[in-house]
Amino acid sequence: NNMSTNQPPEKKQKADVTWRSKCISKFGLKEPPGTVPTGSEDAWKRYYKTRVKIEEDDARLEDEDYDSDGNSIAKEEDAEEVSELMWSWATYGMERLEKLMPEDCKWHWTPQRPKLGWDSDCKLQSADYYAHVWSPFAIPHAIKLYHSWYGKVGWSYSTLNTDYHYMLVDFEDSDEGGKYVQLCSFDDDVIKTSNLNKTAVAKLRKFLYGGNTKKIKQQTCSDKDFLLLLFGSMGSTDEHLEDDAKDACLGWTWVPSNDDDTKEKLFNLKAPEDDDENGVPPTTLDKYYPRRCSWLRYAILKAADALGPISKHYQPPPEKKASPARGYDDSDSGGYSSDGYQW
């Protein structure tokens, strides 16, 4: 391509700069692994403009003095809390998860400013997380993510709701996407995970990577790591999937060591306490603390067909019994309060 350097610059640019090639060089996209449609110029133009705007808004979180139209804005009262939360989610939390992708195929995502709500004691009461995940390949698609959390504890009650949604954005159609689909939710001990299954994982992967073959998995990541990255991009980066940033509890966690029978059963099955099938089997019962498993971790491992020797014995929260508001202490629940959280 040496000869083209002699052309006048305007001409050279016209000859080989397409919106697609512009996106490839600007965002470091790789050629798709399988045969996928190249995408129209209109789609790539929409992709470029949308992604640039979203990434500029993300960069502006660092120094939020102007909105996206360049108007100066007053700092919000909770600007400090927001940037602290952004750091623990998007920087610290995701750094560990991003290592799940191979060196030459990064996880492309852009977080947006979360919306936080506070109670009268300045304690976090609600958080809404938004983000976009982009393909590492030249495929004009994105997945929009939204996760909401609401938790309130009073002297005689506690309420906790959290849910996770995604939306497929195909820039061939528009830059808006369709509607949000709920992946899973926890609503005061009512757990819904029926949309978080193998079919959904395959559909999301195919949309993002252009296929779901073994070869593409080798180039990108396993189903389990894909889901850990996806949920991490929605704010849930905790290694145990028990809390979001600011100690926002995500709901029920099964603690096998709280129940002697369960603990003994797992011990007799020689289940390694870190829930890794290649881990070290336990030798002494009283020093055995089998790994806890939250409802979300269980749902993710199950959908990825990656349950471990302990998590496959996961128990859901005990059925609630009609009881005084203070909650009951039922031996089945392993000594939890009425709703199984550890606030």
Long-range contacts (C-beta under 8 A, 24 or more apart in sequence): 18-44, 19-44, 19-45, 19-47, 19-48, 20-44, 20-138, 22-48, 23-47, 23-48, 23-51, 23-138, 23-140, 24-138, 26-52, 27-51, 27-108, 27-134, 28-106, 29-135, 29-136, 29-137, 29-138, 30-104, 30-105, 30-136, 30-137, 30-138, 31-137, 31-138, 32-137, 32-138, 32-139, 32-209, 32-210, 33-137, 33-209, 33-210, 33-211, 33-215, 33-216, 33-219, 34-210, 34-211, 34-213, 34-216, 36-137, 36-139, 36-210, 36-211, 38-138, 39-138, 39-139, 39-140, 39-171, 39-172, 40-172, 42-172, 43-140, 43-170, 43-171, 43-172, 44-140, 44-171, 46-140, 46-171, 46-174, 46-175, 47-140, 47-142, 47-171, 47-175, 49-175, 50-142, 50-171, 50-175, 51-110, 51-132, 51-134, 51-142, 54-110, 54-112, 54-132, 55-110, 57-112, 57-113, 58-110, 58-111, 58-112, 61-86, 61-113, 78-116, 78-118, 81-116, 81-124, 81-246, 82-113, 82-114, 82-116, 85-114, 85-116, 85-127, 85-245, 85-246, 86-111, 86-113, 86-114, 88-237, 88-245, 88-246, 89-114, 89-129, 89-235, 89-237, 89-244, 89-245, 92-237, 93-232, 93-237, 93-238, 93-245, 94-232, 94-233, 94-237, 96-237, 96-239, 97-228, 97-229, 97-232, 97-237, 98-229, 100-221, 100-225, 100-228, 100-229, 101-136, 101-220, 101-221, 101-225, 101-229, 102-219, 102-220, 102-221, 105-136, 105-219, 105-220, 106-136, 107-133, 107-136, 107-229, 107-233, 108-133, 108-134, 108-135, 108-136, 109-133, 109-134, 109-229, 109-233, 110-134, 111-233, 114-235, 119-152, 124-151, 124-246, 124-248, 125-150, 125-151, 125-152, 126-150, 126-151, 127-235, 127-244, 127-245, 127-246, 127-248, 129-234, 129-235, 129-244, 131-233, 131-234, 132-169, 133-208, 133-229, 133-230, 133-233, 135-208, 135-209, 135-210, 136-209, 136-220, 137-209, 137-210, 139-208, 139-209, 139-210, 140-170, 140-171, 140-172, 141-168, 141-169, 141-170, 141-171, 141-207, 141-208, 142-169, 142-171, 142-177, 143-167, 143-168, 143-169, 143-204, 143-207, 143-208, 143-230, 144-168, 144-169, 144-177, 144-180, 145-230, 145-233, 145-234, 146-180, 146-234, 147-231, 147-234, 147-235, 147-236, 149-235, 149-244, 149-248, 149-250, 151-248, 151-249, 153-343, 156-325, 156-326, 157-325, 158-337, 158-339, 158-341, 158-343, 159-188, 160-186, 160-187, 160-188, 160-249, 160-251, 160-339, 160-341, 161-185, 161-186, 161-187, 161-188, 162-186, 162-250, 162-251, 163-187, 164-231, 164-234, 164-236, 166-204, 166-230, 168-207, 170-207, 184-296, 184-299, 186-250, 186-251, 186-252, 186-295, 186-296, 188-339, 189-251, 189-252, 189-317, 189-320, 189-339, 189-340, 191-251, 191-252, 191-295, 191-299, 191-316, 191-317, 193-295, 193-299, 193-302, 193-303, 196-299, 196-300, 196-303, 197-303, 198-223, 198-303, 198-305, 200-303, 201-226, 201-227, 201-303, 201-304, 204-230, 222-304, 222-306, 223-303, 223-304, 223-305, 223-306, 224-300, 224-301, 224-304, 224-306, 226-304, 227-300, 227-303, 227-304, 228-300, 231-296, 231-300, 236-296, 240-292, 240-294, 240-297, 241-294, 241-296, 241-297, 241-300, 242-292, 242-294, 242-296, 242-297, 249-341, 249-342, 249-343, 250-294, 250-295, 250-296, 251-294, 251-295, 251-296, 251-340, 251-341, 252-294, 252-295, 252-316, 252-317, 252-339, 252-340, 252-341, 253-292, 253-293, 253-294, 253-295, 253-340, 253-341, 253-342, 254-292, 254-293, 254-294, 254-295, 254-298, 254-314, 254-315, 254-316, 255-292, 255-334, 256-290, 256-291, 256-292, 256-293, 256-310, 256-313, 257-288, 257-289, 257-290, 257-292, 258-334, 258-335, 258-336, 259-332, 259-334, 262-313, 262-315, 263-288, 263-290, 265-313, 266-290, 266-309, 266-310, 266-313, 269-309, 271-308, 271-309, 271-310, 271-313, 272-309, 272-310, 273-310, 275-308, 275-309, 275-310, 275-311, 276-308, 276-309, 277-308, 277-309, 279-309
